Amino acid sequence: MDEINEAIETLKSHGCTEAALEKMILYAVRTDTSGNKQHVTVEITASGKGDDQRYHAVVSRQTGERASGNSGKTVRLALINVHWQNLD
């Protein structure tokens, strides 16, 4: 993560960009409220170091449904804030 923060700060401080974000993509399987398995893509976007609302998560299904929630100070908070029931 330190290399990512360094890259973001370098891009911003050298005038290469006005903003830069990091995106992590995870693939997972979840069980919906009806007991059905769902393959989902979890995208976690991180803004620069020091932002109180640094992380934002969006989860999508192959069928097009998407869910997100409020951003959080940690990855854990961003994932907890996702409105997972919107995928059911």
Secondary structure, 3 states (H helix, E strand, C coil): CHHHHHHHHHHHHCCCCCCCCEEEEEEEEEECCCCCEEEEEEEEEECCCCCCCCEEEEEEECCCCEEECCCECCHHHHHHCCCHHHHC
